[in-house]
Amino acid sequence: MTIALYYSPGACSFAPHVVLREIGLAFELREFSTADRSNYSPEYLAINPKGRIPALLIDGFVLTENPAILAYLGRKYEAAGLYPFDASEDEARCLELLAWSSNTVHVAYAQILRPEWFVPSEQEYPPVQASGRGNFQQGLPEIDAHLARSRFAVGNRFTVVDPFWLVFFRWGVRQGYQMKELYPSYSRYVDTVCERPAVGRALEAEGISIWP
Ligand SMILES: N[C@@H](CCC(=O)N[C@@H](CS)C(=O)NCC(=O)O)C(=O)O
């Protein structure tokens, strides 16, 4: 069975990358870097016509959209314990946080990095980016407050949501935010999550780090 993750170093594809390693699957990493726009190459568009990263290929089945990929992996490989089946409220929370992470926090960051997706003319980029920074900086304290009450995104267990939140933390560092001072609970949680061997291996494989 061929399992492949189409990723770009440091992109949101880092979340399913960690999940694949947590599950312990043998998989191929296929790099299509957003930095050089190879995610818009004909080769990648044949996999995902939207040109967005990530895409997951499992035995001929291609899946896109991070929340779908993360929930699918968590549910399909139930034994890894990355998806809460046992308590319906936990499962609902997991889906709620995947949706919010994708449609609110991730989109805020896209406003900063890719204003051209939101407005047609370059003159309009600065206000879109400013609004993105505002929106992103609303998401980060929400995560911090959540983690002041809860060990992981969903209660006491590491789930498919957590590697997604690790991505946002790293992006906050990249934006130059004083993450440790501003978001102490989020920072402590990231230290804990980074102790997981799967996270360390994924960082190494992508050639990235949380801190510069
Ligand atoms: N809704 C998509 C969004 C994916 C997305 O926008 N990914 C970024 C990387 S984090 C991307 O593909 N960017 C393309 C680019 O920057 O050209 C999802 O949840 O998977």
Ligand as a Chemical Component Dictionary entry (heavy atoms), coordinates in Angstrom:
data_LIG
# 
_chem_comp.id                   LIG 
_chem_comp.type                 NON-POLYMER 
_chem_comp.pdbx_formal_charge   0 
_chem_comp.three_letter_code    LIG 
# 
loop_
_chem_comp_atom.comp_id 
_chem_comp_atom.atom_id 
_chem_comp_atom.alt_atom_id 
_chem_comp_atom.type_symbol 
_chem_comp_atom.charge 
_chem_comp_atom.model_Cartn_x 
_chem_comp_atom.model_Cartn_y 
_chem_comp_atom.model_Cartn_z 
_chem_comp_atom.pdbx_ordinal 
LIG N1  N1  N 0 -8.239 24.746 3.414  1  
LIG C1  C1  C 0 -6.952 24.164 3.144  2  
LIG C2  C2  C 0 -5.917 25.253 3.192  3  
LIG C3  C3  C 0 -4.563 24.731 2.889  4  
LIG C4  C4  C 0 -3.565 25.850 2.631  5  
LIG O1  O1  O 0 -3.914 26.981 2.318  6  
LIG N2  N2  N 0 -2.292 25.464 2.749  7  
LIG C5  C5  C 0 -1.230 26.393 2.457  8  
LIG C6  C6  C 0 0.058  25.963 3.146  9  
LIG S1  S1  S 0 -0.070 26.121 4.918  10 
LIG C7  C7  C 0 -0.990 26.404 0.979  11 
LIG O2  O2  O 0 -1.274 25.455 0.309  12 
LIG N3  N3  N 0 -0.469 27.491 0.461  13 
LIG C8  C8  C 0 -0.217 27.618 -0.929 14 
LIG C9  C9  C 0 0.577  28.810 -1.249 15 
LIG O3  O3  O 0 1.023  29.493 -0.315 16 
LIG O4  O4  O 0 0.761  29.047 -2.423 17 
LIG C10 C10 C 0 -6.658 23.065 4.182  18 
LIG O5  O5  O 0 -7.178 23.123 5.289  19 
LIG O6  O6  O 0 -5.942 22.109 3.849  20 
# 
loop_
_chem_comp_bond.comp_id 
_chem_comp_bond.atom_id_1 
_chem_comp_bond.atom_id_2 
_chem_comp_bond.value_order 
_chem_comp_bond.pdbx_ordinal 
LIG N1  C1  SING 1  
LIG C1  C2  SING 2  
LIG C1  C10 SING 3  
LIG C2  C3  SING 4  
LIG C3  C4  SING 5  
LIG C4  O1  DOUB 6  
LIG C4  N2  SING 7  
LIG N2  C5  SING 8  
LIG C5  C6  SING 9  
LIG C5  C7  SING 10 
LIG C6  S1  SING 11 
LIG C7  O2  DOUB 12 
LIG C7  N3  SING 13 
LIG N3  C8  SING 14 
LIG C8  C9  SING 15 
LIG C9  O3  DOUB 16 
LIG C9  O4  SING 17 
LIG C10 O5  DOUB 18 
LIG C10 O6  SING 19 
# 
